[in-house]
Amino acid sequence: MNSTALKTGTAKNRLQVIARDNTILLYINGVYQPAPIQDATLDTGNIGFLASSDKGDATNVVYSNLSVYPLA
């Protein structure tokens, strides 16, 4: 995903994922990403992350402070 909300280099980014029913909403650094994911087959599952670089060089990523909350 390309977004102007993504900070590059060694800057930290904050990702928020909201999964409700069959819709997944994404926020990057508090900015809504207007491409909701719709999938009626998703009702349970696991959390996973993937990071890559289009520059062909090594990508180092650190994830910290993961929190999972039920929707109210």
A tleap script that builds the chain and sets N, CA, C and O, in Angstrom:
source leaprc.protein.ff14SB
mol = sequence {
  NMET ASN SER THR ALA LEU LYS THR GLY THR
  ALA LYS ASN ARG LEU GLN VAL ILE ALA ARG
  ASP ASN THR ILE LEU LEU TYR ILE ASN GLY
  VAL TYR GLN PRO ALA PRO ILE GLN ASP ALA
  THR LEU ASP THR GLY ASN ILE GLY PHE LEU
  ALA SER SER ASP LYS GLY ASP ALA THR ASN
  VAL VAL TYR SER ASN LEU SER VAL TYR PRO
  LEU CALA
}
set mol.1.N position { 0.842 -1.172 0.000 }
set mol.1.CA position { 0.000 0.000 0.000 }
set mol.1.C position { 0.886 1.232 0.000 }
set mol.1.O position { 1.806 1.346 0.809 }
set mol.2.N position { 0.612 2.126 -0.884 }
set mol.2.CA position { 1.285 3.422 -0.916 }
set mol.2.C position { 0.358 4.453 -0.308 }
set mol.2.O position { -0.819 4.529 -0.663 }
set mol.3.N position { 0.885 5.243 0.602 }
set mol.3.CA position { 0.087 6.269 1.246 }
set mol.3.C position { 0.978 7.432 1.624 }
set mol.3.O position { 2.102 7.231 2.083 }
set mol.4.N position { 0.492 8.639 1.437 }
set mol.4.CA position { 1.250 9.814 1.861 }
set mol.4.C position { 1.314 9.906 3.375 }
set mol.4.O position { 2.103 10.684 3.910 }
set mol.5.N position { 0.491 9.121 4.081 }
set mol.5.CA position { 0.516 9.128 5.545 }
set mol.5.C position { 1.684 8.316 6.101 }
set mol.5.O position { 2.025 8.460 7.274 }
set mol.6.N position { 2.306 7.461 5.278 }
set mol.6.CA position { 3.436 6.648 5.739 }
set mol.6.C position { 4.682 7.499 5.897 }
set mol.6.O position { 5.039 8.276 5.011 }
set mol.7.N position { 5.333 7.345 7.028 }
set mol.7.CA position { 6.613 8.001 7.269 }
set mol.7.C position { 7.713 7.041 6.816 }
set mol.7.O position { 7.592 5.832 7.014 }
set mol.8.N position { 8.764 7.552 6.222 }
set mol.8.CA position { 9.819 6.698 5.680 }
set mol.8.C position { 11.080 6.775 6.525 }
set mol.8.O position { 11.151 7.506 7.513 }
set mol.9.N position { 12.063 6.007 6.110 }
set mol.9.CA position { 13.334 5.984 6.827 }
set mol.9.C position { 13.177 5.293 8.164 }
set mol.9.O position { 12.543 4.242 8.252 }
set mol.10.N position { 13.745 5.870 9.195 }
set mol.10.CA position { 13.681 5.264 10.526 }
set mol.10.C position { 12.521 5.815 11.357 }
set mol.10.O position { 12.420 5.523 12.549 }
set mol.11.N position { 11.648 6.605 10.738 }
set mol.11.CA position { 10.501 7.180 11.449 }
set mol.11.C position { 9.521 6.081 11.859 }
set mol.11.O position { 9.412 5.051 11.194 }
set mol.12.N position { 8.825 6.312 12.940 }
set mol.12.CA position { 7.819 5.361 13.419 }
set mol.12.C position { 6.473 5.656 12.765 }
set mol.12.O position { 6.115 6.810 12.531 }
set mol.13.N position { 5.737 4.585 12.476 }
set mol.13.CA position { 4.384 4.683 11.939 }
set mol.13.C position { 3.432 3.985 12.889 }
set mol.13.O position { 3.807 3.039 13.581 }
set mol.14.N position { 2.212 4.454 12.917 }
set mol.14.CA position { 1.175 3.837 13.751 }
set mol.14.C position { 0.093 3.306 12.818 }
set mol.14.O position { -0.457 4.043 12.000 }
set mol.15.N position { -0.201 2.018 12.952 }
set mol.15.CA position { -1.207 1.363 12.135 }
set mol.15.C position { -2.381 0.962 13.014 }
set mol.15.O position { -2.199 0.337 14.059 }
set mol.16.N position { -3.574 1.320 12.590 }
set mol.16.CA position { -4.793 0.914 13.284 }
set mol.16.C position { -5.639 0.133 12.289 }
set mol.16.O position { -5.907 0.593 11.180 }
set mol.17.N position { -6.054 -1.058 12.709 }
set mol.17.CA position { -6.889 -1.919 11.877 }
set mol.17.C position { -8.190 -2.165 12.629 }
set mol.17.O position { -8.178 -2.603 13.779 }
set mol.18.N position { -9.296 -1.884 11.981 }
set mol.18.CA position { -10.609 -2.128 12.583 }
set mol.18.C position { -11.313 -3.167 11.724 }
set mol.18.O position { -11.589 -2.939 10.546 }
set mol.19.N position { -11.598 -4.312 12.334 }
set mol.19.CA position { -12.307 -5.384 11.630 }
set mol.19.C position { -13.690 -5.521 12.255 }
set mol.19.O position { -13.825 -5.847 13.434 }
set mol.20.N position { -14.701 -5.268 11.452 }
set mol.20.CA position { -16.079 -5.362 11.926 }
set mol.20.C position { -16.880 -6.100 10.867 }
set mol.20.O position { -16.940 -5.685 9.710 }
set mol.21.N position { -17.490 -7.197 11.281 }
set mol.21.CA position { -18.242 -8.044 10.348 }
set mol.21.C position { -17.324 -8.428 9.181 }
set mol.21.O position { -16.279 -9.037 9.407 }
set mol.22.N position { -17.685 -8.090 7.955 }
set mol.22.CA position { -16.869 -8.488 6.809 }
set mol.22.C position { -16.044 -7.328 6.228 }
set mol.22.O position { -15.597 -7.393 5.083 }
set mol.23.N position { -15.850 -6.273 7.022 }
set mol.23.CA position { -15.138 -5.088 6.537 }
set mol.23.C position { -13.910 -4.817 7.401 }
set mol.23.O position { -13.978 -4.883 8.629 }
set mol.24.N position { -12.792 -4.514 6.752 }
set mol.24.CA position { -11.558 -4.134 7.441 }
set mol.24.C position { -11.222 -2.706 7.030 }
set mol.24.O position { -11.100 -2.403 5.844 }
set mol.25.N position { -11.073 -1.827 8.028 }
set mol.25.CA position { -10.714 -0.428 7.803 }
set mol.25.C position { -9.286 -0.208 8.285 }
set mol.25.O position { -8.883 -0.764 9.306 }
set mol.26.N position { -8.525 0.593 7.561 }
set mol.26.CA position { -7.135 0.865 7.909 }
set mol.26.C position { -6.913 2.352 8.148 }
set mol.26.O position { -7.440 3.198 7.426 }
set mol.27.N position { -6.121 2.656 9.178 }
set mol.27.CA position { -5.675 4.012 9.469 }
set mol.27.C position { -4.159 3.971 9.598 }
set mol.27.O position { -3.624 3.099 10.284 }
set mol.28.N position { -3.473 4.880 8.964 }
set mol.28.CA position { -2.023 5.001 9.088 }
set mol.28.C position { -1.734 6.362 9.691 }
set mol.28.O position { -2.073 7.395 9.113 }
set mol.29.N position { -1.104 6.355 10.858 }
set mol.29.CA position { -0.790 7.597 11.576 }
set mol.29.C position { -2.026 8.481 11.719 }
set mol.29.O position { -1.951 9.702 11.577 }
set mol.30.N position { -3.166 7.847 12.001 }
set mol.30.CA position { -4.415 8.564 12.235 }
set mol.30.C position { -5.161 8.971 10.978 }
set mol.30.O position { -6.232 9.572 11.067 }
set mol.31.N position { -4.615 8.654 9.804 }
set mol.31.CA position { -5.243 9.034 8.537 }
set mol.31.C position { -5.962 7.818 7.949 }
set mol.31.O position { -5.342 6.788 7.684 }
set mol.32.N position { -7.273 7.949 7.750 }
set mol.32.CA position { -8.062 6.861 7.175 }
set mol.32.C position { -7.599 6.566 5.759 }
set mol.32.O position { -7.404 7.482 4.960 }
set mol.33.N position { -7.422 5.295 5.449 }
set mol.33.CA position { -7.037 4.872 4.104 }
set mol.33.C position { -8.304 4.447 3.362 }
set mol.33.O position { -8.877 3.404 3.677 }
set mol.34.N position { -8.744 5.228 2.393 }
set mol.34.CA position { -10.061 5.017 1.766 }
set mol.34.C position { -10.089 3.835 0.798 }
set mol.34.O position { -10.404 3.989 -0.382 }
set mol.35.N position { -9.759 2.673 1.309 }
set mol.35.CA position { -9.845 1.454 0.503 }
set mol.35.C position { -10.241 0.309 1.428 }
set mol.35.O position { -9.437 -0.589 1.674 }
set mol.36.N position { -11.473 0.327 1.947 }
set mol.36.CA position { -11.866 -0.732 2.870 }
set mol.36.C position { -11.830 -2.091 2.182 }
set mol.36.O position { -12.142 -2.216 0.998 }
set mol.37.N position { -11.447 -3.091 2.938 }
set mol.37.CA position { -11.384 -4.456 2.434 }
set mol.37.C position { -12.677 -5.153 2.829 }
set mol.37.O position { -13.055 -5.153 4.000 }
set mol.38.N position { -13.347 -5.741 1.863 }
set mol.38.CA position { -14.596 -6.454 2.120 }
set mol.38.C position { -14.374 -7.927 1.818 }
set mol.38.O position { -13.917 -8.273 0.728 }
set mol.39.N position { -14.694 -8.804 2.776 }
set mol.39.CA position { -14.557 -10.238 2.558 }
set mol.39.C position { -15.538 -10.965 3.467 }
set mol.39.O position { -15.335 -11.034 4.679 }
set mol.40.N position { -16.586 -11.499 2.889 }
set mol.40.CA position { -17.638 -12.168 3.653 }
set mol.40.C position { -17.173 -13.486 4.270 }
set mol.40.O position { -17.876 -14.049 5.109 }
set mol.41.N position { -15.997 -13.991 3.871 }
set mol.41.CA position { -15.501 -15.257 4.439 }
set mol.41.C position { -14.740 -15.046 5.743 }
set mol.41.O position { -14.401 -16.015 6.422 }
set mol.42.N position { -14.469 -13.794 6.101 }
set mol.42.CA position { -13.696 -13.507 7.310 }
set mol.42.C position { -14.611 -13.314 8.502 }
set mol.42.O position { -15.266 -12.279 8.622 }
set mol.43.N position { -14.663 -14.304 9.390 }
set mol.43.CA position { -15.423 -14.117 10.624 }
set mol.43.C position { -14.572 -14.444 11.854 }
set mol.43.O position { -14.929 -14.060 12.968 }
set mol.44.N position { -13.471 -15.136 11.668 }
set mol.44.CA position { -12.489 -15.375 12.723 }
set mol.44.C position { -11.123 -15.414 12.058 }
set mol.44.O position { -11.024 -15.466 10.832 }
set mol.45.N position { -10.077 -15.389 12.862 }
set mol.45.CA position { -8.750 -15.492 12.259 }
set mol.45.C position { -7.647 -15.048 13.172 }
set mol.45.O position { -7.846 -14.865 14.373 }
set mol.46.N position { -6.480 -14.874 12.594 }
set mol.46.CA position { -5.283 -14.489 13.305 }
set mol.46.C position { -4.803 -13.133 12.809 }
set mol.46.O position { -5.290 -12.615 11.804 }
set mol.47.N position { -3.844 -12.570 13.529 }
set mol.47.CA position { -3.246 -11.299 13.159 }
set mol.47.C position { -1.867 -11.577 12.580 }
set mol.47.O position { -1.096 -12.348 13.151 }
set mol.48.N position { -1.555 -10.954 11.452 }
set mol.48.CA position { -0.238 -11.111 10.851 }
set mol.48.C position { 0.195 -9.812 10.196 }
set mol.48.O position { -0.644 -8.984 9.841 }
set mol.49.N position { 1.499 -9.628 10.034 }
set mol.49.CA position { 2.043 -8.420 9.434 }
set mol.49.C position { 3.069 -8.792 8.374 }
set mol.49.O position { 3.764 -9.801 8.493 }
set mol.50.N position { 3.154 -7.972 7.345 }
set mol.50.CA position { 4.147 -8.156 6.294 }
set mol.50.C position { 4.691 -6.786 5.931 }
set mol.50.O position { 3.929 -5.832 5.772 }
set mol.51.N position { 5.995 -6.687 5.800 }
set mol.51.CA position { 6.620 -5.445 5.365 }
set mol.51.C position { 7.585 -5.773 4.244 }
set mol.51.O position { 8.249 -6.809 4.271 }
set mol.52.N position { 7.664 -4.885 3.248 }
set mol.52.CA position { 8.586 -5.108 2.137 }
set mol.52.C position { 9.075 -3.767 1.613 }
set mol.52.O position { 8.553 -2.711 1.971 }
set mol.53.N position { 10.074 -3.832 0.769 }
set mol.53.CA position { 10.645 -2.636 0.162 }
set mol.53.C position { 10.641 -2.798 -1.350 }
set mol.53.O position { 10.946 -3.874 -1.864 }
set mol.54.N position { 10.299 -1.736 -2.057 }
set mol.54.CA position { 10.353 -1.783 -3.516 }
set mol.54.C position { 11.704 -1.310 -4.040 }
set mol.54.O position { 11.886 -1.173 -5.250 }
set mol.55.N position { 12.641 -1.063 -3.150 }
set mol.55.CA position { 13.964 -0.576 -3.526 }
set mol.55.C position { 14.950 -1.707 -3.798 }
set mol.55.O position { 16.045 -1.452 -4.299 }
set mol.56.N position { 14.585 -2.960 -3.478 }
set mol.56.CA position { 15.472 -4.090 -3.706 }
set mol.56.C position { 16.516 -4.285 -2.628 }
set mol.56.O position { 17.341 -5.194 -2.723 }
set mol.57.N position { 16.494 -3.449 -1.607 }
set mol.57.CA position { 17.452 -3.599 -0.519 }
set mol.57.C position { 16.780 -4.261 0.676 }
set mol.57.O position { 15.580 -4.535 0.654 }
set mol.58.N position { 17.550 -4.509 1.696 }
set mol.58.CA position { 17.018 -5.159 2.901 }
set mol.58.C position { 16.022 -4.239 3.599 }
set mol.58.O position { 16.194 -3.020 3.626 }
set mol.59.N position { 15.000 -4.831 4.150 }
set mol.59.CA position { 13.997 -4.094 4.908 }
set mol.59.C position { 14.036 -4.575 6.342 }
set mol.59.O position { 13.864 -5.766 6.601 }
set mol.60.N position { 14.259 -3.675 7.269 }
set mol.60.CA position { 14.229 -3.996 8.691 }
set mol.60.C position { 13.009 -3.338 9.297 }
set mol.60.O position { 12.808 -2.132 9.160 }
set mol.61.N position { 12.196 -4.138 9.967 }
set mol.61.CA position { 10.963 -3.639 10.559 }
set mol.61.C position { 10.875 -4.140 11.985 }
set mol.61.O position { 11.186 -5.296 12.269 }
set mol.62.N position { 10.449 -3.260 12.881 }
set mol.62.CA position { 10.219 -3.630 14.270 }
set mol.62.C position { 8.788 -3.266 14.610 }
set mol.62.O position { 8.361 -2.133 14.388 }
set mol.63.N position { 8.047 -4.220 15.146 }
set mol.63.CA position { 6.687 -3.969 15.610 }
set mol.63.C position { 6.727 -3.951 17.129 }
set mol.63.O position { 7.359 -4.804 17.752 }
set mol.64.N position { 6.054 -2.980 17.716 }
set mol.64.CA position { 6.014 -2.923 19.179 }
set mol.64.C position { 4.654 -2.407 19.627 }
set mol.64.O position { 3.920 -1.786 18.858 }
set mol.65.N position { 4.342 -2.675 20.868 }
set mol.65.CA position { 3.120 -2.163 21.493 }
set mol.65.C position { 1.848 -2.609 20.766 }
set mol.65.O position { 0.950 -1.799 20.535 }
set mol.66.N position { 1.771 -3.872 20.412 }
set mol.66.CA position { 0.570 -4.405 19.781 }
set mol.66.C position { -0.518 -4.549 20.830 }
set mol.66.O position { -0.301 -5.135 21.891 }
set mol.67.N position { -1.681 -4.012 20.527 }
set mol.67.CA position { -2.843 -4.149 21.414 }
set mol.67.C position { -4.025 -4.607 20.571 }
set mol.67.O position { -4.207 -4.161 19.438 }
set mol.68.N position { -4.818 -5.496 21.134 }
set mol.68.CA position { -6.013 -5.980 20.459 }
set mol.68.C position { -7.192 -5.753 21.403 }
set mol.68.O position { -7.171 -6.175 22.559 }
set mol.69.N position { -8.213 -5.084 20.890 }
set mol.69.CA position { -9.384 -4.751 21.701 }
set mol.69.C position { -10.652 -5.248 21.007 }
set mol.69.O position { -10.747 -5.193 19.781 }
set mol.70.N position { -11.611 -5.725 21.770 }
set mol.70.CA position { -12.910 -6.044 21.149 }
set mol.70.C position { -13.649 -4.755 20.837 }
set mol.70.O position { -13.504 -3.762 21.549 }
set mol.71.N position { -14.436 -4.769 19.778 }
set mol.71.CA position { -15.246 -3.593 19.442 }
set mol.71.C position { -16.401 -3.485 20.432 }
set mol.71.O position { -17.020 -4.485 20.796 }
set mol.72.N position { -16.677 -2.278 20.854 }
set mol.72.CA position { -17.767 -2.057 21.804 }
set mol.72.C position { -19.094 -2.050 21.121 }
set mol.72.O position { -20.124 -1.876 21.773 }
savepdb mol mol.pdb
quit
